[in-house]
Amino acid sequence: MEGIRKFLIVDDDTLFLDLLAQALRKRGHIVTTASGVQEAKNAIMTDKFSLVCSDIRMADGTGFELLDYIRTSFAELPVIIMSSYLTCEDRFNARMLRAFWVEKTDKNLVDIIADYKE
């Protein structure tokens, strides 16, 4: 690990969100959570993050809407798109918007996020 990093994790599945945040905090990182797109946008406007990890399908919008907002306003902010149901189109869209994608079910998800370098 190269040092403490600050992550924004976005997911409307609060159990998953809390477990992932807890695992990253145990590794010494600072983690902010958001349960939807608007809450994530508010967090990004008020704080500086090393990385944003967002689910695709949420109650108030999609991870791609959030990614589009980030690319428009914070172009260099790294983003990981997460989902349990990534389609080929999702993977393609993520890459076109310069985001990495990962399956939420990947047993190395915490490692992938903690060690991610763009």
VEXMIPA-55094 format. One record per atom (N, C-alpha, C): atom name; residue in one letter; residue number from 1; x, y, z. Coordinates in pm, 1 decimal. Layout:
{atom:CA	res:a	n:NUM	xx:X	yy:Y	zz:Z}
...
This chain:
{atom:N	res:m	n:1	xx:85.0	yy:-117.6	zz:0.0}
{atom:CA	res:m	n:1	xx:0.0	yy:0.0	zz:0.0}
{atom:C	res:m	n:1	xx:89.0	yy:123.2	zz:0.0}
{atom:N	res:e	n:2	xx:57.4	yy:219.9	zz:-83.0}
{atom:CA	res:e	n:2	xx:141.7	yy:336.4	zz:-98.4}
{atom:C	res:e	n:2	xx:104.3	yy:450.9	zz:-5.4}
{atom:N	res:g	n:3	xx:11.9	yy:432.6	zz:84.2}
{atom:CA	res:g	n:3	xx:-27.5	yy:537.0	zz:177.0}
{atom:C	res:g	n:3	xx:-178.3	yy:548.6	zz:186.3}
{atom:N	res:i	n:4	xx:-220.3	yy:635.4	zz:273.8}
{atom:CA	res:i	n:4	xx:-363.8	yy:655.6	zz:294.4}
{atom:C	res:i	n:4	xx:-421.9	yy:726.3	zz:173.1}
{atom:N	res:r	n:5	xx:-532.4	yy:674.0	zz:126.9}
{atom:CA	res:r	n:5	xx:-604.7	yy:735.0	zz:15.7}
{atom:C	res:r	n:5	xx:-747.0	yy:761.4	zz:60.9}
{atom:N	res:k	n:6	xx:-812.9	yy:851.6	zz:-9.1}
{atom:CA	res:k	n:6	xx:-950.1	yy:888.9	zz:26.5}
{atom:C	res:k	n:6	xx:-1043.9	yy:842.3	zz:-83.9}
{atom:N	res:f	n:7	xx:-1136.5	yy:754.3	zz:-48.2}
{atom:CA	res:f	n:7	xx:-1227.9	yy:693.5	zz:-143.8}
{atom:C	res:f	n:7	xx:-1370.9	yy:741.7	zz:-120.8}
{atom:N	res:l	n:8	xx:-1445.1	yy:754.2	zz:-230.9}
{atom:CA	res:l	n:8	xx:-1590.0	yy:772.8	zz:-225.2}
{atom:C	res:l	n:8	xx:-1651.5	yy:646.5	zz:-283.2}
{atom:N	res:i	n:9	xx:-1731.3	yy:577.6	zz:-202.5}
{atom:CA	res:i	n:9	xx:-1798.4	yy:455.0	zz:-244.8}
{atom:C	res:i	n:9	xx:-1947.4	yy:487.0	zz:-256.8}
{atom:N	res:v	n:10	xx:-2006.3	yy:453.5	zz:-373.1}
{atom:CA	res:v	n:10	xx:-2144.8	yy:489.8	zz:-401.7}
{atom:C	res:v	n:10	xx:-2224.8	yy:364.6	zz:-434.6}
{atom:N	res:d	n:11	xx:-2327.3	yy:338.0	zz:-355.2}
{atom:CA	res:d	n:11	xx:-2412.4	yy:220.8	zz:-379.0}
{atom:C	res:d	n:11	xx:-2538.3	yy:236.3	zz:-296.3}
{atom:N	res:d	n:12	xx:-2652.3	yy:197.5	zz:-351.2}
{atom:CA	res:d	n:12	xx:-2776.0	yy:205.8	zz:-273.8}
{atom:C	res:d	n:12	xx:-2803.7	yy:78.2	zz:-194.4}
{atom:N	res:d	n:13	xx:-2717.8	yy:-20.5	zz:-207.9}
{atom:CA	res:d	n:13	xx:-2724.3	yy:-141.3	zz:-125.3}
{atom:C	res:d	n:13	xx:-2642.9	yy:-112.2	zz:0.8}
{atom:N	res:t	n:14	xx:-2711.3	yy:-70.9	zz:107.3}
{atom:CA	res:t	n:14	xx:-2640.8	yy:-22.6	zz:226.6}
{atom:C	res:t	n:14	xx:-2557.3	yy:-130.3	zz:294.4}
{atom:N	res:l	n:15	xx:-2598.9	yy:-254.9	zz:289.4}
{atom:CA	res:l	n:15	xx:-2518.9	yy:-361.8	zz:348.6}
{atom:C	res:l	n:15	xx:-2386.5	yy:-375.4	zz:275.0}
{atom:N	res:f	n:16	xx:-2391.3	yy:-383.7	zz:142.7}
{atom:CA	res:f	n:16	xx:-2269.7	yy:-392.8	zz:62.9}
{atom:C	res:f	n:16	xx:-2182.5	yy:-269.2	zz:84.8}
{atom:N	res:l	n:17	xx:-2244.7	yy:-151.5	zz:82.2}
{atom:CA	res:l	n:17	xx:-2173.6	yy:-25.0	zz:100.4}
{atom:C	res:l	n:17	xx:-2098.4	yy:-23.0	zz:233.1}
{atom:N	res:d	n:18	xx:-2166.0	yy:-61.6	zz:339.5}
{atom:CA	res:d	n:18	xx:-2103.3	yy:-61.0	zz:472.2}
{atom:C	res:d	n:18	xx:-1990.8	yy:-163.2	zz:482.8}
{atom:N	res:l	n:19	xx:-2010.0	yy:-281.6	zz:427.5}
{atom:CA	res:l	n:19	xx:-1906.3	yy:-384.7	zz:433.7}
{atom:C	res:l	n:19	xx:-1781.5	yy:-344.1	zz:355.6}
{atom:N	res:l	n:20	xx:-1800.9	yy:-289.8	zz:236.9}
{atom:CA	res:l	n:20	xx:-1687.1	yy:-246.3	zz:155.6}
{atom:C	res:l	n:20	xx:-1614.4	yy:-130.0	zz:222.9}
{atom:N	res:a	n:21	xx:-1688.5	yy:-34.1	zz:274.0}
{atom:CA	res:a	n:21	xx:-1627.1	yy:79.9	zz:342.7}
{atom:C	res:a	n:21	xx:-1548.1	yy:33.2	zz:464.1}
{atom:N	res:q	n:22	xx:-1605.2	yy:-57.6	zz:540.2}
{atom:CA	res:q	n:22	xx:-1536.9	yy:-109.9	zz:659.3}
{atom:C	res:q	n:22	xx:-1407.1	yy:-180.7	zz:621.0}
{atom:N	res:a	n:23	xx:-1409.1	yy:-260.9	zz:516.2}
{atom:CA	res:a	n:23	xx:-1288.7	yy:-333.1	zz:472.8}
{atom:C	res:a	n:23	xx:-1179.5	yy:-236.4	zz:428.1}
{atom:N	res:l	n:24	xx:-1216.3	yy:-130.7	zz:359.5}
{atom:CA	res:l	n:24	xx:-1117.8	yy:-32.1	zz:315.6}
{atom:C	res:l	n:24	xx:-1064.0	yy:50.0	zz:432.8}
{atom:N	res:r	n:25	xx:-1149.8	yy:80.9	zz:528.5}
{atom:CA	res:r	n:25	xx:-1104.1	yy:153.4	zz:648.4}
{atom:C	res:r	n:25	xx:-1006.7	yy:68.8	zz:729.5}
{atom:N	res:k	n:26	xx:-1030.2	yy:-61.6	zz:736.0}
{atom:CA	res:k	n:26	xx:-938.9	yy:-150.6	zz:808.7}
{atom:C	res:k	n:26	xx:-799.4	yy:-148.9	zz:748.7}
{atom:N	res:r	n:27	xx:-790.8	yy:-114.3	zz:621.4}
{atom:CA	res:r	n:27	xx:-660.8	yy:-102.4	zz:554.6}
{atom:C	res:r	n:27	xx:-600.1	yy:35.7	zz:573.0}
{atom:N	res:g	n:28	xx:-668.3	yy:119.9	zz:649.8}
{atom:CA	res:g	n:28	xx:-614.2	yy:251.3	zz:682.1}
{atom:C	res:g	n:28	xx:-657.6	yy:364.5	zz:590.7}
{atom:N	res:h	n:29	xx:-750.5	yy:339.8	zz:500.2}
{atom:CA	res:h	n:29	xx:-795.2	yy:443.4	zz:408.2}
{atom:C	res:h	n:29	xx:-910.7	yy:523.9	zz:468.3}
{atom:N	res:i	n:30	xx:-929.6	yy:642.4	zz:416.1}
{atom:CA	res:i	n:30	xx:-1041.2	yy:727.7	zz:454.0}
{atom:C	res:i	n:30	xx:-1152.6	yy:700.3	zz:353.3}
{atom:N	res:v	n:31	xx:-1270.8	yy:670.7	zz:402.5}
{atom:CA	res:v	n:31	xx:-1381.1	yy:632.6	zz:313.5}
{atom:C	res:v	n:31	xx:-1504.7	yy:716.4	zz:345.0}
{atom:N	res:t	n:32	xx:-1559.1	yy:775.2	zz:239.9}
{atom:CA	res:t	n:32	xx:-1688.1	yy:843.3	zz:247.0}
{atom:C	res:t	n:32	xx:-1785.0	yy:758.2	zz:166.3}
{atom:N	res:t	n:33	xx:-1906.5	yy:745.9	zz:214.4}
{atom:CA	res:t	n:33	xx:-2006.9	yy:667.4	zz:142.3}
{atom:C	res:t	n:33	xx:-2121.3	yy:756.7	zz:97.6}
{atom:N	res:a	n:34	xx:-2183.4	yy:715.4	zz:-12.3}
{atom:CA	res:a	n:34	xx:-2302.4	yy:783.8	zz:-63.7}
{atom:C	res:a	n:34	xx:-2398.4	yy:676.3	zz:-111.7}
{atom:N	res:s	n:35	xx:-2526.1	yy:695.5	zz:-84.9}
{atom:CA	res:s	n:35	xx:-2625.1	yy:593.8	zz:-120.7}
{atom:C	res:s	n:35	xx:-2694.2	yy:621.2	zz:-253.6}
{atom:N	res:g	n:36	xx:-2645.2	yy:720.2	zz:-327.1}
{atom:CA	res:g	n:36	xx:-2704.4	yy:749.4	zz:-456.9}
{atom:C	res:g	n:36	xx:-2625.8	yy:854.7	zz:-532.4}
{atom:N	res:v	n:37	xx:-2671.2	yy:882.4	zz:-653.3}
{atom:CA	res:v	n:37	xx:-2602.0	yy:973.3	zz:-743.8}
{atom:C	res:v	n:37	xx:-2596.4	yy:1115.7	zz:-687.6}
{atom:N	res:q	n:38	xx:-2707.8	yy:1169.2	zz:-642.9}
{atom:CA	res:q	n:38	xx:-2708.5	yy:1307.2	zz:-594.1}
{atom:C	res:q	n:38	xx:-2621.5	yy:1322.9	zz:-470.4}
{atom:N	res:e	n:39	xx:-2629.1	yy:1228.9	zz:-378.7}
{atom:CA	res:e	n:39	xx:-2545.7	yy:1235.1	zz:-259.0}
{atom:C	res:e	n:39	xx:-2397.3	yy:1229.2	zz:-297.6}
{atom:N	res:a	n:40	xx:-2363.8	yy:1148.3	zz:-397.7}
{atom:CA	res:a	n:40	xx:-2225.6	yy:1138.8	zz:-444.8}
{atom:C	res:a	n:40	xx:-2180.2	yy:1271.0	zz:-507.7}
{atom:N	res:k	n:41	xx:-2264.9	yy:1332.2	zz:-589.0}
{atom:CA	res:k	n:41	xx:-2230.0	yy:1460.8	zz:-650.4}
{atom:C	res:k	n:41	xx:-2202.8	yy:1566.0	zz:-542.5}
{atom:N	res:n	n:42	xx:-2286.3	yy:1567.5	zz:-440.0}
{atom:CA	res:n	n:42	xx:-2266.5	yy:1662.4	zz:-330.3}
{atom:C	res:n	n:42	xx:-2132.5	yy:1638.4	zz:-261.0}
{atom:N	res:a	n:43	xx:-2098.8	yy:1512.9	zz:-238.4}
{atom:CA	res:a	n:43	xx:-1971.6	yy:1479.5	zz:-173.1}
{atom:C	res:a	n:43	xx:-1853.4	yy:1522.9	zz:-258.6}
{atom:N	res:i	n:44	xx:-1861.9	yy:1499.3	zz:-388.9}
{atom:CA	res:i	n:44	xx:-1752.2	yy:1534.1	zz:-480.5}
{atom:C	res:i	n:44	xx:-1733.1	yy:1685.5	zz:-487.3}
{atom:N	res:m	n:45	xx:-1842.4	yy:1760.4	zz:-477.7}
{atom:CA	res:m	n:45	xx:-1832.5	yy:1906.9	zz:-482.0}
{atom:C	res:m	n:45	xx:-1768.4	yy:1963.8	zz:-356.3}
{atom:N	res:t	n:46	xx:-1778.5	yy:1891.3	zz:-244.3}
{atom:CA	res:t	n:46	xx:-1730.0	yy:1946.7	zz:-118.1}
{atom:C	res:t	n:46	xx:-1601.6	yy:1884.4	zz:-66.7}
{atom:N	res:d	n:47	xx:-1553.9	yy:1778.0	zz:-129.9}
{atom:CA	res:d	n:47	xx:-1436.0	yy:1709.4	zz:-80.0}
{atom:C	res:d	n:47	xx:-1351.3	yy:1660.7	zz:-196.2}
{atom:N	res:k	n:48	xx:-1226.4	yy:1629.2	zz:-168.7}
{atom:CA	res:k	n:48	xx:-1134.7	yy:1579.6	zz:-272.0}
{atom:C	res:k	n:48	xx:-1109.2	yy:1431.3	zz:-246.6}
{atom:N	res:f	n:49	xx:-1126.2	yy:1349.1	zz:-350.9}
{atom:CA	res:f	n:49	xx:-1110.4	yy:1204.5	zz:-339.1}
{atom:C	res:f	n:49	xx:-999.9	yy:1154.1	zz:-430.9}
{atom:N	res:s	n:50	xx:-937.2	yy:1045.0	zz:-389.2}
{atom:CA	res:s	n:50	xx:-836.6	yy:977.3	zz:-470.9}
{atom:C	res:s	n:50	xx:-902.6	yy:890.2	zz:-575.7}
{atom:N	res:l	n:51	xx:-1024.1	yy:840.4	zz:-544.0}
{atom:CA	res:l	n:51	xx:-1092.0	yy:744.7	zz:-629.6}
{atom:C	res:l	n:51	xx:-1240.0	yy:740.5	zz:-594.4}
{atom:N	res:v	n:52	xx:-1324.5	yy:726.3	zz:-696.7}
{atom:CA	res:v	n:52	xx:-1467.9	yy:704.9	zz:-677.3}
{atom:C	res:v	n:52	xx:-1501.1	yy:565.7	zz:-727.8}
{atom:N	res:c	n:53	xx:-1574.3	yy:489.1	zz:-647.9}
{atom:CA	res:c	n:53	xx:-1622.7	yy:356.8	zz:-687.5}
{atom:C	res:c	n:53	xx:-1774.6	yy:362.0	zz:-681.5}
{atom:N	res:s	n:54	xx:-1837.9	yy:333.4	zz:-795.7}
{atom:CA	res:s	n:54	xx:-1982.7	yy:348.4	zz:-801.0}
{atom:C	res:s	n:54	xx:-2050.4	yy:226.8	zz:-861.1}
{atom:N	res:d	n:55	xx:-2161.4	yy:190.2	zz:-800.7}
{atom:CA	res:d	n:55	xx:-2250.0	yy:90.0	zz:-857.9}
{atom:C	res:d	n:55	xx:-2312.0	yy:150.4	zz:-983.9}
{atom:N	res:i	n:56	xx:-2365.4	yy:65.0	zz:-1071.0}
{atom:CA	res:i	n:56	xx:-2429.3	yy:115.3	zz:-1192.9}
{atom:C	res:i	n:56	xx:-2575.2	yy:150.9	zz:-1168.1}
{atom:N	res:r	n:57	xx:-2651.1	yy:57.3	zz:-1115.5}
{atom:CA	res:r	n:57	xx:-2795.9	yy:76.4	zz:-1103.1}
{atom:C	res:r	n:57	xx:-2832.7	yy:114.3	zz:-960.1}
{atom:N	res:m	n:58	xx:-2884.9	yy:237.2	zz:-945.6}
{atom:CA	res:m	n:58	xx:-2925.1	yy:285.4	zz:-814.1}
{atom:C	res:m	n:58	xx:-3062.5	yy:349.6	zz:-825.5}
{atom:N	res:a	n:59	xx:-3125.7	yy:369.3	zz:-713.3}
{atom:CA	res:a	n:59	xx:-3263.4	yy:419.8	zz:-711.8}
{atom:C	res:a	n:59	xx:-3277.2	yy:557.9	zz:-774.9}
{atom:N	res:d	n:60	xx:-3177.6	yy:645.1	zz:-756.1}
{atom:CA	res:d	n:60	xx:-3191.7	yy:782.6	zz:-805.6}
{atom:C	res:d	n:60	xx:-3111.9	yy:811.1	zz:-932.6}
{atom:N	res:g	n:61	xx:-3062.2	yy:707.8	zz:-998.2}
{atom:CA	res:g	n:61	xx:-2987.1	yy:728.0	zz:-1121.9}
{atom:C	res:g	n:61	xx:-2888.5	yy:615.1	zz:-1143.6}
{atom:N	res:t	n:62	xx:-2796.3	yy:637.5	zz:-1236.7}
{atom:CA	res:t	n:62	xx:-2699.7	yy:532.9	zz:-1268.8}
{atom:C	res:t	n:62	xx:-2557.2	yy:579.3	zz:-1242.0}
{atom:N	res:g	n:63	xx:-2471.8	yy:481.8	zz:-1226.8}
{atom:CA	res:g	n:63	xx:-2330.0	yy:511.4	zz:-1213.1}
{atom:C	res:g	n:63	xx:-2274.7	yy:581.6	zz:-1335.9}
{atom:N	res:f	n:64	xx:-2334.2	yy:556.3	zz:-1451.6}
{atom:CA	res:f	n:64	xx:-2288.8	yy:624.2	zz:-1573.1}
{atom:C	res:f	n:64	xx:-2327.3	yy:771.8	zz:-1572.4}
{atom:N	res:e	n:65	xx:-2440.9	yy:806.0	zz:-1512.8}
{atom:CA	res:e	n:65	xx:-2476.8	yy:947.4	zz:-1497.0}
{atom:C	res:e	n:65	xx:-2374.5	yy:1016.3	zz:-1406.7}
{atom:N	res:l	n:66	xx:-2337.3	yy:948.5	zz:-1298.4}
{atom:CA	res:l	n:66	xx:-2236.5	yy:1003.1	zz:-1208.3}
{atom:C	res:l	n:66	xx:-2102.1	yy:1013.8	zz:-1280.0}
{atom:N	res:l	n:67	xx:-2065.7	yy:912.4	zz:-1354.4}
{atom:CA	res:l	n:67	xx:-1939.7	yy:913.1	zz:-1428.5}
{atom:C	res:l	n:67	xx:-1937.4	yy:1027.2	zz:-1530.2}
{atom:N	res:d	n:68	xx:-2046.2	yy:1050.1	zz:-1598.9}
{atom:CA	res:d	n:68	xx:-2054.3	yy:1160.1	zz:-1694.4}
{atom:C	res:d	n:68	xx:-2034.5	yy:1294.0	zz:-1623.2}
{atom:N	res:y	n:69	xx:-2097.7	yy:1310.3	zz:-1506.8}
{atom:CA	res:y	n:69	xx:-2080.1	yy:1431.9	zz:-1426.8}
{atom:C	res:y	n:69	xx:-1933.6	yy:1449.6	zz:-1386.8}
{atom:N	res:i	n:70	xx:-1870.9	yy:1340.9	zz:-1342.6}
{atom:CA	res:i	n:70	xx:-1730.5	yy:1347.7	zz:-1301.0}
{atom:C	res:i	n:70	xx:-1641.9	yy:1385.2	zz:-1419.4}
{atom:N	res:r	n:71	xx:-1662.9	yy:1323.7	zz:-1533.0}
{atom:CA	res:r	n:71	xx:-1580.2	yy:1352.2	zz:-1650.9}
{atom:C	res:r	n:71	xx:-1599.5	yy:1495.8	zz:-1698.9}
{atom:N	res:t	n:72	xx:-1716.8	yy:1553.4	zz:-1675.7}
{atom:CA	res:t	n:72	xx:-1744.2	yy:1691.6	zz:-1715.6}
{atom:C	res:t	n:72	xx:-1681.8	yy:1791.7	zz:-1618.4}
{atom:N	res:s	n:73	xx:-1689.2	yy:1763.6	zz:-1489.2}
{atom:CA	res:s	n:73	xx:-1647.7	yy:1861.1	zz:-1388.2}
{atom:C	res:s	n:73	xx:-1515.6	yy:1828.5	zz:-1318.1}
{atom:N	res:f	n:74	xx:-1477.2	yy:1702.1	zz:-1313.9}
{atom:CA	res:f	n:74	xx:-1355.7	yy:1658.6	zz:-1244.2}
{atom:C	res:f	n:74	xx:-1286.6	yy:1552.6	zz:-1330.7}
{atom:N	res:a	n:75	xx:-1244.9	yy:1593.8	zz:-1448.9}
{atom:CA	res:a	n:75	xx:-1203.6	yy:1502.6	zz:-1556.2}
{atom:C	res:a	n:75	xx:-1097.2	yy:1400.5	zz:-1515.6}
{atom:N	res:e	n:76	xx:-1007.7	yy:1436.3	zz:-1427.1}
{atom:CA	res:e	n:76	xx:-896.3	yy:1347.0	zz:-1393.9}
{atom:C	res:e	n:76	xx:-923.1	yy:1255.1	zz:-1274.7}
{atom:N	res:l	n:77	xx:-1038.9	yy:1266.1	zz:-1214.4}
{atom:CA	res:l	n:77	xx:-1071.5	yy:1183.4	zz:-1098.6}
{atom:C	res:l	n:77	xx:-1092.3	yy:1038.5	zz:-1142.9}
{atom:N	res:p	n:78	xx:-1012.7	yy:944.9	zz:-1091.4}
{atom:CA	res:p	n:78	xx:-1029.5	yy:804.3	zz:-1129.7}
{atom:C	res:p	n:78	xx:-1162.0	yy:747.3	zz:-1079.4}
{atom:N	res:v	n:79	xx:-1221.9	yy:660.9	zz:-1161.6}
{atom:CA	res:v	n:79	xx:-1351.4	yy:601.4	zz:-1128.7}
{atom:C	res:v	n:79	xx:-1347.9	yy:452.6	zz:-1158.9}
{atom:N	res:i	n:80	xx:-1402.7	yy:374.8	zz:-1065.8}
{atom:CA	res:i	n:80	xx:-1427.2	yy:232.7	zz:-1088.0}
{atom:C	res:i	n:80	xx:-1578.2	yy:213.4	zz:-1088.0}
{atom:N	res:i	n:81	xx:-1629.1	yy:149.6	zz:-1193.0}
{atom:CA	res:i	n:81	xx:-1770.8	yy:114.3	zz:-1201.5}
{atom:C	res:i	n:81	xx:-1785.3	yy:-28.8	zz:-1151.2}
{atom:N	res:m	n:82	xx:-1875.2	yy:-50.4	zz:-1055.4}
{atom:CA	res:m	n:82	xx:-1896.4	yy:-182.7	zz:-997.0}
{atom:C	res:m	n:82	xx:-2038.9	yy:-228.4	zz:-1024.0}
{atom:N	res:s	n:83	xx:-2053.6	yy:-357.3	zz:-1045.1}
{atom:CA	res:s	n:83	xx:-2187.8	yy:-413.5	zz:-1058.9}
{atom:C	res:s	n:83	xx:-2181.8	yy:-564.3	zz:-1043.3}
{atom:N	res:s	n:84	xx:-2290.8	yy:-620.7	zz:-1001.5}
{atom:CA	res:s	n:84	xx:-2303.2	yy:-766.2	zz:-998.7}
{atom:C	res:s	n:84	xx:-2347.0	yy:-818.5	zz:-1134.1}
{atom:N	res:y	n:85	xx:-2391.5	yy:-728.3	zz:-1220.1}
{atom:CA	res:y	n:85	xx:-2448.7	yy:-767.7	zz:-1349.1}
{atom:C	res:y	n:85	xx:-2392.1	yy:-681.8	zz:-1461.6}
{atom:N	res:l	n:86	xx:-2261.6	yy:-683.9	zz:-1480.7}
{atom:CA	res:l	n:86	xx:-2200.6	yy:-604.1	zz:-1586.4}
{atom:C	res:l	n:86	xx:-2224.8	yy:-667.8	zz:-1722.8}
{atom:N	res:t	n:87	xx:-2282.5	yy:-591.3	zz:-1811.4}
{atom:CA	res:t	n:87	xx:-2303.4	yy:-638.0	zz:-1948.1}
{atom:C	res:t	n:87	xx:-2184.0	yy:-595.4	zz:-2033.3}
{atom:N	res:c	n:88	xx:-2175.9	yy:-649.3	zz:-2152.4}
{atom:CA	res:c	n:88	xx:-2070.9	yy:-606.3	zz:-2246.3}
{atom:C	res:c	n:88	xx:-2084.3	yy:-456.7	zz:-2274.9}
{atom:N	res:e	n:89	xx:-2207.4	yy:-409.4	zz:-2286.6}
{atom:CA	res:e	n:89	xx:-2231.3	yy:-267.1	zz:-2311.2}
{atom:C	res:e	n:89	xx:-2182.8	yy:-182.8	zz:-2192.8}
{atom:N	res:d	n:90	xx:-2206.9	yy:-229.6	zz:-2069.8}
{atom:CA	res:d	n:90	xx:-2158.4	yy:-158.2	zz:-1951.2}
{atom:C	res:d	n:90	xx:-2006.4	yy:-147.2	zz:-1953.4}
{atom:N	res:r	n:91	xx:-1940.1	yy:-256.9	zz:-1983.5}
{atom:CA	res:r	n:91	xx:-1793.5	yy:-258.1	zz:-1988.6}
{atom:C	res:r	n:91	xx:-1743.4	yy:-160.8	zz:-2095.7}
{atom:N	res:f	n:92	xx:-1807.5	yy:-164.3	zz:-2211.6}
{atom:CA	res:f	n:92	xx:-1769.5	yy:-75.2	zz:-2320.4}
{atom:C	res:f	n:92	xx:-1788.5	yy:70.7	zz:-2279.8}
{atom:N	res:n	n:93	xx:-1904.4	yy:102.7	zz:-2223.1}
{atom:CA	res:n	n:93	xx:-1932.6	yy:240.4	zz:-2180.5}
{atom:C	res:n	n:93	xx:-1833.5	yy:287.8	zz:-2075.2}
{atom:N	res:a	n:94	xx:-1799.2	yy:201.6	zz:-1981.4}
{atom:CA	res:a	n:94	xx:-1701.9	yy:237.5	zz:-1878.3}
{atom:C	res:a	n:94	xx:-1567.7	yy:273.7	zz:-1941.8}
{atom:N	res:r	n:95	xx:-1521.3	yy:191.2	zz:-2032.1}
{atom:CA	res:r	n:95	xx:-1392.5	yy:218.1	zz:-2095.8}
{atom:C	res:r	n:95	xx:-1397.0	yy:345.1	zz:-2179.8}
{atom:N	res:m	n:96	xx:-1507.8	yy:369.9	zz:-2248.9}
{atom:CA	res:m	n:96	xx:-1519.5	yy:490.7	zz:-2331.2}
{atom:C	res:m	n:96	xx:-1512.7	yy:617.3	zz:-2244.6}
{atom:N	res:l	n:97	xx:-1559.1	yy:606.5	zz:-2120.8}
{atom:CA	res:l	n:97	xx:-1556.1	yy:719.9	zz:-2028.3}
{atom:C	res:l	n:97	xx:-1435.3	yy:713.3	zz:-1934.7}
{atom:N	res:r	n:98	xx:-1335.7	yy:636.1	zz:-1973.7}
{atom:CA	res:r	n:98	xx:-1209.2	yy:621.4	zz:-1899.7}
{atom:C	res:r	n:98	xx:-1230.5	yy:578.0	zz:-1755.1}
{atom:N	res:a	n:99	xx:-1310.8	yy:475.9	zz:-1738.2}
{atom:CA	res:a	n:99	xx:-1332.7	yy:417.9	zz:-1605.7}
{atom:C	res:a	n:99	xx:-1296.7	yy:270.5	zz:-1610.8}
{atom:N	res:f	n:100	xx:-1252.1	yy:219.2	zz:-1500.3}
{atom:CA	res:f	n:100	xx:-1225.3	yy:77.4	zz:-1486.0}
{atom:C	res:f	n:100	xx:-1354.6	yy:12.4	zz:-1440.5}
{atom:N	res:w	n:101	xx:-1375.1	yy:-113.4	zz:-1472.2}
{atom:CA	res:w	n:101	xx:-1495.1	yy:-182.1	zz:-1425.7}
{atom:C	res:w	n:101	xx:-1455.3	yy:-308.5	zz:-1351.0}
{atom:N	res:v	n:102	xx:-1538.8	yy:-347.1	zz:-1256.5}
{atom:CA	res:v	n:102	xx:-1513.1	yy:-467.0	zz:-1178.2}
{atom:C	res:v	n:102	xx:-1645.8	yy:-527.4	zz:-1133.0}
{atom:N	res:e	n:103	xx:-1648.8	yy:-657.4	zz:-1126.6}
{atom:CA	res:e	n:103	xx:-1766.0	yy:-728.8	zz:-1074.5}
{atom:C	res:e	n:103	xx:-1765.9	yy:-716.9	zz:-921.9}
{atom:N	res:k	n:104	xx:-1879.8	yy:-685.6	zz:-864.2}
{atom:CA	res:k	n:104	xx:-1891.0	yy:-676.4	zz:-718.3}
{atom:C	res:k	n:104	xx:-1861.4	yy:-809.9	zz:-651.5}
{atom:N	res:t	n:105	xx:-1880.7	yy:-917.9	zz:-725.6}
{atom:CA	res:t	n:105	xx:-1860.4	yy:-1051.3	zz:-669.2}
{atom:C	res:t	n:105	xx:-1715.2	yy:-1096.0	zz:-675.3}
{atom:N	res:d	n:106	xx:-1626.5	yy:-1015.9	zz:-732.2}
{atom:CA	res:d	n:106	xx:-1485.1	yy:-1051.7	zz:-741.1}
{atom:C	res:d	n:106	xx:-1428.9	yy:-1065.8	zz:-599.8}
{atom:N	res:k	n:107	xx:-1368.9	yy:-1179.2	zz:-571.2}
{atom:CA	res:k	n:107	xx:-1317.6	yy:-1202.9	zz:-435.6}
{atom:C	res:k	n:107	xx:-1204.5	yy:-1107.4	zz:-398.7}
{atom:N	res:n	n:108	xx:-1145.9	yy:-1042.1	zz:-497.2}
{atom:CA	res:n	n:108	xx:-1036.8	yy:-947.2	zz:-473.7}
{atom:C	res:n	n:108	xx:-1082.4	yy:-801.7	zz:-482.5}
{atom:N	res:l	n:109	xx:-1211.3	yy:-776.7	zz:-469.2}
{atom:CA	res:l	n:109	xx:-1265.6	yy:-642.1	zz:-486.3}
{atom:C	res:l	n:109	xx:-1195.9	yy:-539.6	zz:-396.4}
{atom:N	res:v	n:110	xx:-1176.6	yy:-571.1	zz:-271.4}
{atom:CA	res:v	n:110	xx:-1112.3	yy:-476.3	zz:-178.9}
{atom:C	res:v	n:110	xx:-968.8	yy:-449.3	zz:-224.3}
{atom:N	res:d	n:111	xx:-896.9	yy:-553.0	zz:-264.8}
{atom:CA	res:d	n:111	xx:-759.5	yy:-534.3	zz:-315.2}
{atom:C	res:d	n:111	xx:-758.1	yy:-448.4	zz:-440.0}
{atom:N	res:i	n:112	xx:-851.8	yy:-475.1	zz:-531.1}
{atom:CA	res:i	n:112	xx:-857.8	yy:-399.2	zz:-656.8}
{atom:C	res:i	n:112	xx:-875.8	yy:-250.0	zz:-628.0}
{atom:N	res:i	n:113	xx:-966.8	yy:-218.4	zz:-537.6}
{atom:CA	res:i	n:113	xx:-991.1	yy:-76.6	zz:-503.8}
{atom:C	res:i	n:113	xx:-873.6	yy:-17.6	zz:-429.7}
{atom:N	res:a	n:114	xx:-826.4	yy:-86.4	zz:-326.5}
{atom:CA	res:a	n:114	xx:-717.4	yy:-32.3	zz:-242.4}
{atom:C	res:a	n:114	xx:-589.1	yy:-12.0	zz:-321.2}
{atom:N	res:d	n:115	xx:-563.9	yy:-98.8	zz:-418.4}
{atom:CA	res:d	n:115	xx:-438.1	yy:-91.8	zz:-493.2}
{atom:C	res:d	n:115	xx:-450.3	yy:-26.3	zz:-629.9}
{atom:N	res:y	n:116	xx:-568.2	yy:26.5	zz:-662.8}
{atom:CA	res:y	n:116	xx:-593.1	yy:78.4	zz:-796.5}
{atom:C	res:y	n:116	xx:-504.2	yy:197.3	zz:-829.6}
{atom:N	res:k	n:117	xx:-444.2	yy:190.3	zz:-947.0}
{atom:CA	res:k	n:117	xx:-366.1	yy:301.6	zz:-1001.7}
{atom:C	res:k	n:117	xx:-410.5	yy:319.1	zz:-1144.4}
{atom:N	res:e	n:118	xx:-446.2	yy:440.1	zz:-1181.8}
{atom:CA	res:e	n:118	xx:-493.0	yy:465.8	zz:-1317.8}
{atom:C	res:e	n:118	xx:-377.6	yy:464.6	zz:-1414.9}
